[in-house]
Amino acid sequence: MIQLSNSRENSQPELDVIRAIVDARTSRNLTQKELAERTGINQADISKLENGTRNPSLNLLKRLADGMDMMLELKFIPKPKL
């Protein structure tokens, strides 16, 4: 049970990034293809990002944000105390 919790905690940032990319793209009513055209990132790579099979670099996240006419915000927050 503890291992599952640790696994979930360790994967949460990746899931948050995936959710943020998909939510941002859909809030702008953009298809993956349209976002690809705006950013110069292959549509297949955007699909891999959204499916969690590719990890984005910070530069790639900036390009995605720019293509959606958005700003990228990165936060470090304290872990909850047990």
C-alpha positions in Angstrom: 0.0 0.0 0.0 2.8 2.4 0.8 4.6 1.6 -2.4 1.5 2.4 -4.4 1.1 5.7 -2.6 4.8 6.5 -3.3 4.3 5.5 -7.0 1.3 7.7 -7.3 3.1 10.6 -5.6 6.1 10.2 -7.9 3.9 10.2 -11.1 1.7 13.1 -10.0 3.8 15.8 -11.6 3.8 14.0 -14.9 0.1 13.5 -14.8 -0.3 17.2 -13.9 1.7 18.2 -16.9 -0.3 16.0 -19.2 -3.6 17.4 -17.9 -2.3 20.9 -18.2 -1.3 20.5 -21.8 -4.6 18.9 -22.8 -6.7 21.4 -20.8 -4.8 24.4 -22.3 -5.1 23.1 -25.8 -8.8 22.3 -25.5 -9.6 25.6 -23.8 -8.2 27.3 -26.9 -10.4 25.0 -29.1 -7.2 23.7 -30.9 -6.8 20.3 -32.3 -3.4 18.6 -32.0 -2.9 19.3 -35.7 -3.6 23.0 -35.3 -1.2 23.2 -32.4 1.4 21.4 -34.4 1.1 23.9 -37.2 1.4 26.8 -34.7 4.5 25.4 -32.9 6.3 23.4 -35.6 6.1 20.4 -33.3 5.0 17.2 -35.0 1.4 16.2 -34.3 2.6 12.7 -33.4 4.9 14.2 -30.7 2.0 16.2 -29.3 0.0 13.0 -29.1 2.8 11.3 -27.3 3.0 14.1 -24.8 -0.7 14.0 -24.2 -0.6 10.2 -23.8 2.3 10.3 -21.4 4.6 8.3 -23.6 7.0 11.3 -24.1 8.4 13.6 -21.4 8.5 17.3 -22.5 11.6 19.5 -22.1 11.1 22.9 -20.6 11.8 24.4 -24.0 9.1 22.2 -25.6 6.6 23.4 -22.9 7.5 27.0 -23.7 6.9 26.4 -27.4 3.5 24.8 -26.6 2.5 27.7 -24.4 3.5 30.2 -27.1 1.6 28.3 -29.7 -1.5 28.5 -27.5 -0.9 32.2 -26.8 -0.3 31.4 -23.1 2.4 31.9 -20.6 4.1 28.9 -18.9 4.2 29.0 -15.1 6.3 26.5 -13.1 5.9 26.2 -9.3 7.7 24.6 -6.5 5.4 24.0 -3.6 6.1 22.5 -0.1 5.2 18.8 0.4 2.4 18.2 2.9 3.6 17.2 6.3 2.4 13.8 7.5 
